[in-house]
Amino acid sequence: MTERRSVARWLVVVALVVLPVLVAGNAAAGNAGVHATISRTWSPVHTRVDPGSRVIWRNPTSISHTVTAFGGNWSIDRTLLPGALVGRTFNSAGVFKFRCRFHSALVGGVCSGMCGRIVVRA
């Protein structure tokens, strides 16, 4: 049982540390990654990509999160169960704000808590 826990912890470390570095390294190739953290934040909070890039949100944590758009210029509202991922290709320049409905608050258009944004360069 202890060996299984060690392997599970190692896999979480790989998912939280190594995979985001690898995905971020591919940003020039048109891919970027955002992942939920155990501290209930998005990492990275702000992601810059070129038009036509695909952003993939991952949930390596043991609790569910959502990827929910706010700010009016796009639409997504997906639940990320533990281990799940969701992706979207951004073809137009702009700022695309998102949050987790479970772990953030939205008051007067201002998000606090588990909030992030994708900036697609012009």
C-alpha positions as CSV (number, residue, x, y, z in Angstrom):
1,M,0.0,0.0,0.0
2,T,2.8,2.4,0.8
3,E,4.5,1.7,-2.5
4,R,1.3,2.6,-4.3
5,R,1.0,5.9,-2.5
6,S,4.7,6.7,-3.4
7,V,4.0,6.0,-7.0
8,A,0.8,8.1,-6.9
9,R,2.7,11.0,-5.3
10,W,5.4,10.7,-7.9
11,L,2.8,10.8,-10.7
12,V,1.2,14.0,-9.2
13,V,4.6,15.7,-9.0
14,V,5.2,14.8,-12.7
15,A,1.8,16.1,-13.6
16,L,2.2,19.3,-11.7
17,V,5.8,20.1,-12.4
18,V,7.1,18.4,-15.6
19,L,4.0,18.4,-17.9
20,P,3.3,22.1,-17.6
21,V,7.0,22.8,-18.5
22,L,6.8,20.5,-21.5
23,V,3.5,22.0,-22.7
24,A,4.7,25.6,-22.1
25,G,7.7,24.8,-24.2
26,N,5.4,23.9,-27.1
27,A,3.6,27.3,-27.0
28,A,5.4,28.4,-30.1
29,A,4.2,25.3,-31.9
30,G,0.6,26.4,-31.2
31,N,-0.1,24.6,-27.9
32,A,-0.4,25.8,-24.4
33,G,-1.4,24.2,-21.1
34,V,-3.1,25.4,-18.0
35,H,-3.6,23.1,-15.0
36,A,-5.5,23.2,-11.7
37,T,-3.3,23.1,-8.6
38,I,-3.9,21.5,-5.2
39,S,-4.0,25.0,-3.8
40,R,-7.1,25.7,-6.0
41,T,-5.5,28.1,-8.5
42,W,-4.8,27.9,-12.2
43,S,-1.2,27.6,-13.3
44,P,-0.2,29.6,-15.1
45,V,-2.8,32.3,-14.3
46,H,-2.1,34.2,-17.5
47,T,-1.2,32.5,-20.8
48,R,-0.2,34.2,-24.0
49,V,-0.7,32.4,-27.3
50,D,-0.8,33.1,-31.0
51,P,-4.0,32.9,-33.0
52,G,-4.8,29.3,-33.9
53,S,-3.2,28.0,-30.7
54,R,-4.9,25.2,-28.7
55,V,-5.1,25.7,-25.0
56,I,-5.6,22.6,-22.9
57,W,-6.9,22.8,-19.3
58,R,-5.9,19.8,-17.1
59,N,-7.1,18.7,-13.7
60,P,-4.4,16.6,-12.0
61,T,-6.0,17.2,-8.6
62,S,-8.3,14.9,-6.6
63,I,-11.2,17.4,-6.7
64,S,-13.4,18.6,-9.5
65,H,-13.1,22.1,-11.1
66,T,-14.8,23.9,-13.9
67,V,-13.5,25.9,-16.8
68,T,-16.1,28.7,-17.1
69,A,-15.8,31.7,-19.3
70,F,-16.7,35.2,-18.0
71,G,-16.4,38.6,-19.5
72,G,-18.8,38.1,-22.4
73,N,-16.4,37.6,-25.4
74,W,-16.5,33.8,-25.5
75,S,-18.3,30.7,-24.1
76,I,-17.1,27.6,-22.3
77,D,-18.5,25.9,-19.2
78,R,-17.0,22.5,-18.7
79,T,-16.6,20.4,-15.5
80,L,-13.1,18.9,-15.1
81,L,-13.3,15.7,-13.0
82,P,-10.1,14.5,-11.4
83,G,-7.7,13.5,-14.2
84,A,-9.8,15.1,-17.0
85,L,-8.8,17.7,-19.6
86,V,-10.6,20.0,-22.0
87,G,-9.2,22.0,-24.9
88,R,-10.1,24.9,-27.1
89,T,-8.5,26.5,-30.1
90,F,-8.4,30.3,-30.1
91,N,-8.5,31.7,-33.6
92,S,-9.1,35.4,-32.8
93,A,-7.0,37.9,-30.9
94,G,-8.3,39.1,-27.6
95,V,-8.5,38.4,-23.9
96,F,-10.4,35.4,-22.7
97,K,-11.1,35.2,-19.0
98,F,-12.0,32.0,-17.2
99,R,-12.6,30.7,-13.7
100,C,-13.6,27.7,-11.7
101,R,-17.2,28.2,-10.5
102,F,-16.5,25.9,-7.5
103,H,-13.5,27.8,-6.2
104,S,-13.9,31.5,-7.2
105,A,-16.3,34.4,-6.8
106,L,-17.5,36.8,-9.5
107,V,-18.7,40.1,-8.2
108,G,-19.4,43.0,-10.5
109,G,-17.4,41.4,-13.3
110,V,-14.3,41.0,-11.0
111,C,-13.1,37.4,-10.3
112,S,-11.4,36.4,-7.1
113,G,-10.0,33.0,-6.3
114,M,-9.4,30.4,-9.0
115,C,-9.4,32.8,-12.0
116,G,-7.2,33.0,-15.2
117,R,-7.0,34.5,-18.6
118,I,-5.8,33.6,-22.1
119,V,-4.4,36.4,-24.2
120,V,-4.3,35.7,-27.9
121,R,-1.8,38.0,-29.6
122,A,-3.0,40.2,-32.5
